[in-house]
């Protein structure tokens, strides 16, 4: 990028940065990679960053700001976006989380932004229909200034092309995680003690939003079947969400009793000890997951996974090698859980393979370097 603002990139990330999660850590690594090339970046989140996250970005080339309404077409939201672009005067804008269709691309064009990039993290809902031509043409008009779409998996890239909501080129850069933070994790014993879980049990976990789309009800239904065959298993549900009360009630109805623990929100899942405590990790998602960072996090700890064969998950989890992929039925989940819980050797072999795969292919530093290289060379 050239010109007086050649080092300035504005990255809209429509999340609340309250913890050191995968997205916050990726942003930090991207800032470091750009800093090594002498480039500056501003991250615009939906809300102010927590003190912990703000400290992470205490570096000369990075700044944080926030804007709540990043995708709405209301007059006030458009005015705030316009004013921010005028203040920042970036050479490139990247935006993510939420639809590609929003006022931002044309506001960027009006502000003289040279490059507009959409970062597609979106999971898809099974059965989503492609818009009819008139509506699709209107959306393509609204996204006309978008030059590139960076997808987090080949599945997302294929969806982006098929939906035809833009005419941009599509590049795939898989998600990655910060492997160095494993050393900061609490131990298995510390996690079990914290939540009052008996130490002699096999631990099967799911960490996700507690919403229907994440399939926690499937996980619990499968758990009940597992317990009918093996009482020495304990199930951990990590995360928070609107469905928590209903799911706790379901756990009671299923007779899970003292064999299930709801942890609530974990400020930092990697260091909490949840993965260190897990023997098997599950993601019973009904969504067509874009990637599933929690799967990579669990795999990095040498934990084999059981997950739905949907979306981008098969790109990250090799069935029978790093874990087991199922079609989404509770009985299938129970069978896969039992296959791993009852076979220590198979579990260790798959866990070792999973760990090596993440270390070799899904390090966030490699991911951030590819983003930085793409943004820096966009003019060439």
ZITA-V211038 format. One record per pair of residues at least 12 apart in sequence whose ideal C-beta (glycine too) atoms are under 10 Angstrom apart, sorted by the first residue. I is the first residue (numbers start at 0). J is the second residue. Records with the same first field share a line. If there is no record, write none. Layout:
# ZITA-V211038
I->J, J
This chain:
# ZITA-V211038
0->38, 89, 90, 91, 113, 114, 374, 375, 376, 377, 378, 379
1->90, 113, 378, 379
2->88, 90, 111, 113, 378
3->88, 90
4->39, 87, 88, 89, 90, 91, 111, 112, 113
5->37, 38, 39, 90, 91, 113, 375, 378
6->33, 34, 36, 37, 38, 39, 40, 60, 89, 90, 91, 375
7->38, 39, 40, 41, 87, 88, 89, 90, 91, 92, 112
8->29, 30, 33, 38, 39, 40, 41, 42, 60, 87, 89, 90, 91, 92, 93, 114, 116, 370, 371, 374, 375
9->39, 40, 41, 42, 43, 62, 64, 83, 84, 86, 87, 88, 89, 90, 91, 92, 93, 94, 107, 112
10->26, 29, 30, 33, 40, 41, 42, 43, 44, 61, 89, 91, 92, 93, 94, 95, 116, 118, 370, 374
11->41, 42, 43, 44, 45, 64, 66, 69, 70, 80, 83, 92, 93, 94, 95, 96, 97, 101, 103, 117, 118
12->25, 26, 42, 43, 44, 45, 65, 69, 93, 94, 95, 96, 118, 120
13->43, 44, 45, 46, 66, 67, 68, 69, 70, 94, 95, 96, 97, 101
14->26, 44, 45, 46, 95, 96, 97, 120
15->44, 45, 46, 47, 48, 49, 52, 65, 67
16->42, 44, 45, 46, 47, 48, 49, 51, 52, 53, 55, 56, 63, 65
17->44, 46, 47, 48, 49, 51, 52, 264, 266
18->49, 51, 52, 264, 265, 266, 267, 268
19->49, 51, 52, 54, 55, 177, 180, 183, 266, 267, 268, 269, 270
20->52, 266, 267, 268, 269, 292
21->174, 175, 176, 177, 268, 269, 290, 292, 293, 295, 296, 363
22->42, 44, 95, 96, 120, 174, 292
23->42, 44, 48, 49, 51, 52, 55, 56, 177
24->52, 55, 175, 176, 177, 179, 180, 269, 292, 363, 367
25->174, 175, 176, 177, 292, 363, 364, 366, 367, 370
26->40, 42, 44, 52, 55, 56, 61, 63, 363, 367, 370
27->42, 52, 55, 56, 58, 61, 177, 363, 367
28->175, 177, 362, 363, 364, 365, 366, 367, 368, 370, 371
29->42, 61, 93, 363, 364, 366, 367, 368, 369, 370, 371, 374
30->42, 55, 56, 58, 59, 60, 61, 62, 63, 367, 371
31->58, 60, 61, 364, 367, 368, 371
32->364, 365, 366, 367, 368, 369, 370, 371, 372, 374, 375
33->60, 61, 367, 368, 370, 371, 372, 374, 375
34->58, 59, 60, 61, 371
35->60, 368, 371
36->60, 368, 371, 372, 374, 375
37->60, 375
38->60, 90, 91, 371, 374, 375
39->59, 60, 61, 62, 89
40->56, 58, 60, 61, 62, 89, 91, 93, 371, 374
41->60, 61, 62, 63, 64, 83, 86, 87, 89, 92
42->56, 61, 62, 63, 64, 65, 93
43->62, 63, 64, 65, 66, 69, 80, 83, 87, 92, 94
44->63, 64, 65, 66, 67, 69, 96
45->65, 66, 67, 68, 69, 70, 96, 97
46->65, 66, 67
47->63, 64, 65
48->63, 64, 65
49->266
51->266, 267
62->87
64->83, 86, 87
65->83
66->79, 80, 82, 83
67->79
68->80, 101, 102
69->83, 94, 95, 96, 97, 101, 102, 103
70->94, 96, 97, 98, 99, 100, 101, 102, 103
71->97, 101, 102
72->100, 101, 102, 141
73->102
76->101, 102, 103
77->101, 102, 103, 105, 106
78->106
80->101, 102, 103, 106, 107, 110
81->102, 103, 106, 107, 109, 110
83->106, 110
84->103, 106, 107, 109, 110, 111, 112
85->106, 109, 110, 111
87->110, 112
88->110, 111, 112
89->107, 110, 111, 112, 113, 114, 115
90->111, 112, 113, 114, 374, 377, 378
91->107, 112, 113, 114, 115, 116, 146, 147, 374, 375, 377, 378
92->104, 106, 107, 110, 112, 113, 114, 115, 116, 117, 144, 145
93->114, 115, 116, 117, 118, 147, 149, 370, 373, 374
94->107, 115, 116, 117, 118, 145
95->116, 117, 118, 119, 120, 121, 149, 151
96->118, 119, 120, 121
97->117, 120, 121
98->117, 119, 121, 138, 141, 142, 164
99->117, 118, 119, 121, 138, 141, 142, 145, 148, 159, 162, 164, 165, 167
100->117, 130, 137, 138, 139, 140, 141, 142, 145, 164, 165
101->117, 141, 142
102->141
103->115, 117, 141, 142, 144, 145
104->116, 117, 141, 142, 143, 144, 145, 146, 165, 167
105->140, 141, 142, 143, 144
106->144
107->144, 145
108->143, 144, 145
109->144
112->144
113->146, 377, 378
114->144, 145, 146, 147, 374, 377, 378
115->142, 143, 144, 145, 146, 147, 167
116->145, 146, 147, 148, 149, 167, 170, 370, 373, 374, 377
117->142, 145, 146, 147, 148, 149, 150, 159, 164, 165, 167, 169
118->147, 148, 149, 150, 151, 172, 370
119->148, 149, 150, 151, 152, 155, 156, 158, 159, 165, 169, 171, 289
120->149, 150, 151, 152, 155, 174, 289, 290, 292
121->150, 151, 155, 158, 159, 286, 287, 289
122->151, 152, 154, 155, 158, 212, 213, 284, 285, 286, 287, 288, 289, 290, 291, 309, 310, 311
123->154, 155, 158, 162, 286, 287, 288, 289, 309, 310, 311
124->212, 285, 286, 287
125->285, 286, 287, 309, 310, 327
126->287
127->158, 161, 162, 287
128->162
129->158, 161, 162, 163, 164
130->162, 163, 164
132->163
134->164
135->162, 163, 164
136->163
137->164
138->162, 163, 164, 165
139->163, 164, 165, 166, 167
141->164, 165
142->164, 165, 166, 167
143->165, 166, 167
144->165, 167
145->164, 165, 166, 167, 168
146->165, 166, 167, 168, 377
147->165, 167, 168, 169, 170, 373, 374, 377
148->160, 164, 165, 167, 168, 169, 170, 171
149->167, 168, 169, 170, 171, 172, 369, 370, 373, 374
150->169, 170, 171, 172, 173, 289, 290, 311
151->171, 172, 173, 174, 175, 289, 290, 291, 292, 311, 314, 366
152->171, 172, 173, 174, 288, 289, 290, 291, 310, 311, 312, 313, 314, 315
153->169, 171, 173, 311, 313, 314
154->171, 287, 288, 289, 290, 309, 310, 311, 312, 313, 314
155->169, 171, 173, 287, 288, 289, 290, 310, 311, 314
156->169, 170, 171, 172, 311
157->169, 171, 311
158->287, 289, 310, 311
159->171
170->369, 370, 373
171->311, 314, 369
172->365, 366, 367, 368, 369, 370, 372, 373
173->290, 295, 311, 314, 315, 360, 361, 365, 366, 369
174->289, 290, 291, 292, 294, 295, 311, 315, 361, 363, 366
175->290, 292, 295, 357, 360, 361, 362, 363, 364, 365, 366, 367, 368, 369
176->269, 292, 293, 294, 295, 296, 298, 299, 357, 361, 362, 363, 366
177->269, 296, 299, 362, 363, 364, 367
178->269, 295, 296, 299, 354, 357, 358, 361, 362, 363, 364
179->362, 363, 364
180->267, 269, 270, 296, 299, 363
181->269, 270, 274, 275, 296, 299, 300, 301, 354
182->270
183->267, 269, 270
184->267, 268, 269, 270, 271, 272, 273, 274, 275, 276, 300
185->267, 269, 270, 271, 272, 273, 274, 275, 276
186->272, 275, 276
187->202, 272, 273, 274, 275, 276, 277, 278
188->272, 275, 276
189->271, 272, 275, 276
190->202, 204, 235, 262, 265, 271, 272, 273, 274, 275, 276, 277
191->233, 235, 260, 272, 275, 276
192->272
193->262, 271, 272, 276
194->233, 235, 237, 260, 261, 262, 263, 271, 272, 273, 276
195->257, 260
196->233, 234, 235, 257, 258, 259, 260, 262, 276
197->231, 233, 257, 258
198->233, 276
199->231, 233
200->229, 230, 231, 232, 233, 234, 258, 278, 340
201->225, 229, 231, 232, 233, 234, 277, 278, 279, 336, 339, 340, 341, 343, 346
202->232, 233, 234, 235, 260, 273, 275, 276, 277, 278, 279, 280, 302, 340
203->218, 221, 222, 225, 232, 233, 234, 235, 258, 259, 277, 278, 279, 280, 281, 305, 332, 336, 337, 339, 340
204->218, 233, 234, 235, 236, 237, 260, 262, 268, 273, 274, 276, 277, 278, 279, 280, 281, 282, 293, 297, 302
205->217, 218, 219, 221, 222, 234, 235, 236, 237, 238, 277, 279, 280, 281, 282, 283, 284, 293, 297, 305, 306, 332
206->235, 236, 237, 238, 262, 265, 268, 271, 273, 274, 277, 280, 281, 282, 292, 293, 294, 296, 297
207->236, 237, 238, 239, 240, 281, 282, 283, 284, 286, 288, 291, 293
208->238, 239, 240, 241, 242, 243, 284
209->236, 237, 238, 239, 240, 241, 242, 243, 244, 245, 246, 247, 261, 263, 264
210->238, 240, 241, 242, 243, 246, 285, 286
211->240, 241, 242, 245, 246, 285, 286
212->240, 242, 284, 285, 286, 288
213->238, 240, 242, 282, 283, 284, 285, 286, 288, 293
214->281, 282, 283, 284, 285, 286, 306, 307, 327, 329, 332
215->236, 238, 240, 242, 243, 245, 246, 249, 250, 261, 281, 282, 283, 284
216->242, 245, 246, 249, 250, 253, 283, 285, 329
217->281, 283, 284, 285, 307, 325, 327, 328, 329, 330, 331, 332, 333
218->234, 236, 246, 250, 259, 281, 282, 283, 284, 305, 329, 332, 333, 336
219->234, 236, 246, 247, 249, 250, 252, 253, 255, 259, 283, 329
220->249, 250, 253, 255, 283, 328, 329, 330, 332, 333
221->234, 253, 281, 283, 305, 325, 328, 329, 330, 331, 332, 333, 334, 335, 336, 337
222->234, 236, 250, 253, 255, 258, 259, 281, 329, 332, 333, 336
223->249, 250, 252, 253, 254, 255, 258, 259, 329, 333
224->253, 329, 330, 332, 333, 334, 336, 337
225->255, 258, 279, 332, 333, 334, 335, 336, 337, 340, 341
226->253, 254, 255, 256, 258, 259, 333
227->254, 333
228->333, 334, 336, 337, 340, 341
229->336, 337, 340, 341
230->258
231->258, 340
232->258, 278, 279, 336, 337, 340, 341
233->255, 257, 258, 259, 260, 276, 278
234->250, 255, 258, 259, 260, 261, 279, 281, 336
235->259, 260, 261, 262, 273, 276, 277, 280, 281
236->250, 255, 259, 260, 261, 262, 263, 281
237->260, 261, 262, 263, 264, 265, 268, 271, 273, 274, 277, 280, 293
238->261, 262, 263, 264, 265, 268, 273, 293
239->261, 262, 263, 264, 265
240->264
243->261, 263, 264
246->259, 261
247->259, 261
268->292, 293, 296, 297
269->293, 296, 297, 299, 300
273->293, 296, 297, 300, 302
274->293, 296, 297, 298, 299, 300, 301, 302
275->300, 301, 302
276->300, 302
277->297, 300, 301, 302, 303, 304, 350
278->302, 303, 336, 339, 340, 343, 346, 347, 350
279->297, 302, 303, 304, 305, 322, 323, 335, 336, 337, 338, 339, 340, 346, 349, 350
280->293, 294, 296, 297, 298, 300, 302, 303, 304, 305, 306, 322, 339, 350, 353
281->293, 294, 297, 304, 305, 306, 307, 322, 323, 325, 332, 335, 336, 339
282->294, 297, 304, 305, 306, 307, 309, 312, 316, 322
283->305, 306, 307, 325, 327, 328, 329, 331, 332
284->306, 307, 309, 310, 312, 327
285->307, 309, 327
286->307, 309, 310, 312
287->307, 309, 310, 311, 312
288->306, 307, 309, 310, 311, 312, 315
289->310, 311, 312
290->310, 311, 312, 314, 315, 361
291->304, 306, 307, 309, 310, 311, 312, 314, 315, 316
292->315, 361, 363
293->306
294->306, 311, 312, 315, 316, 321, 322, 353, 357, 361
295->315, 316, 353, 356, 357, 360, 361, 362, 363
296->357, 361
297->316, 322, 350, 353, 354, 357
298->315, 316, 321, 322, 349, 350, 352, 353, 354, 355, 356, 357, 358, 361
299->353, 354, 355, 356, 357, 358, 361, 362
300->350, 353, 354, 357
301->346, 347, 349, 350, 351, 352, 353, 354, 355, 357
302->321, 322, 339, 346, 349, 350, 353, 354
303->316, 320, 321, 322, 323, 335, 338, 339, 345, 346, 347, 348, 349, 350, 351, 352, 353, 354
304->316, 321, 322, 323, 324, 335, 339, 349, 350, 353
305->322, 323, 324, 325, 331, 332, 333, 334, 335, 336, 338, 339
306->318, 321, 322, 323, 324, 325, 327, 332, 335
307->324, 325, 326, 327, 328, 331, 332
308->323, 324, 325, 326, 327, 331
309->324, 325, 326, 327
312->324
315->353, 356, 357, 360, 361
316->349, 353, 356
317->349, 352, 353, 356
319->345, 349, 352
320->348, 349, 352, 353, 356
321->349, 350, 351, 352, 353, 354, 355, 356, 357
322->335, 339, 346, 349, 350, 352, 353
323->335, 336, 338, 339, 345, 349
